[in-house]
Amino acid sequence: KMNVYPTRRSASYPQRIYDKTKEIAATARLVENGYGVEGAINGIPFPIPKVGVEAIWNHLLRYRAESASRDIGQAAPTRGGKFTLVQFHDEFYMLYSMEGMTEADLNNTILFFKQRVMAPARLAGGILLVRESLNQVKEHRQAWLYNPGQRRVRRAPNVAYDNPGTAADAMRTSDQFDMYNGAVDRYDWKLVGKKEIYVPYNSYKLQDPSVRNRDILTPLHINQDLPRYELHRVWVVDSTLKEGARHIYKRRVFYLDEDSWQIVAVDTYDNRDQLWRVSEGHVINYYDVPTLWTTDLQAGRYLAIGLKEGNPPYNFNIQRTLEDYTPAALRRAGKR
């Protein structure tokens, strides 16, 4: 079942992002065999991509506000529909998108991401901190974990690629968060082109905090009365695992919304070239601060991320500084 509605191209960014996109179109370039970007700040670096990895960089560098926090739930129901809710508090500090930021001031940093597990009690208190790099050869992603049992902060190099996502019951890899994140070095990226397909869009029912989780999380798949699908143009990128590289997904086909550069759907294939998992990003537009966010859903025994029941609205006005995203700050936050 797919509820199809009239197309509404509701994705919108602040005007300064469109202005910067025009400005950097003449300067943005791939470096290090596509593993980094130079000559870009704030805007979409490759509005008319010529190769697949440029489209993926557009997704990685798209506008998502300057800073934000959210409280969300995650669940991986059994085939019978039973689930344990994992509750997170997430923070995003988007250096690349900040007004007045220069490429030099970035210090090769796209963003900082901090995630604290709030529930259940056996997992509560763990905190993850990630620093994402713009040139992934110059500096790999840095990550740290605070362990509440040991009261220690340790480096977490495994928060990347196909290592399991946090408390996801092996239903998500680290690089599937936000549909795709992190380094681009393990795949060859082919730009297939544009096409019109039905994709998740303007999914306000799924984002309504008054909708109960138990009404969303039905056996085998989410309640299909809630998602909304529309006909939109997307950029298609077909990625295949490089020879000698390791990942549980041999091939991934990405569908990127042409207006926002958000990945809205992904088909993932196993090492036998069989379709294994399907991910959908159910996006909405935030009219107070124009941006898009996503909920990840995987087919089969599925994973749902971004459950809103009982949670406050996303906060796009958090006041933070760089000092809030250091291992020392992580240690202090863990002891509160």
Buried (B, 14 or more C-beta within 10 A) or exposed (E): EEEEEEBEBBBBBBEBBBEBBEBBBEEBBBBEEBBBBBBBBBBBBBBEBEBBBBBBBBBBBBBBBBBBBBBBBBBBBEEEEEBBBBBBBBBBBBBBBBEEBEBEEBEBBBBBBBBBBBEEEEBEBBBBBBBBBBBBBEBBBBBBBBEBEEEEBEEBEEBBBBEBBBBBBEBBBBBBBBBBBBBBBBBBBBBBEEEEBBBBBBBEBBBEEEBEBEEBBBEEBBBEEBBBBBEBBBBBBBBBBEEEEEBBBBBBBBBBBBBBBBBBBBBBBEEEEEEBBBBBBBBBBBEEBBBBBBBBBBBEBBBBBBBBBEBEEBEBEBEBEEEBBBBEBBBEBBEE
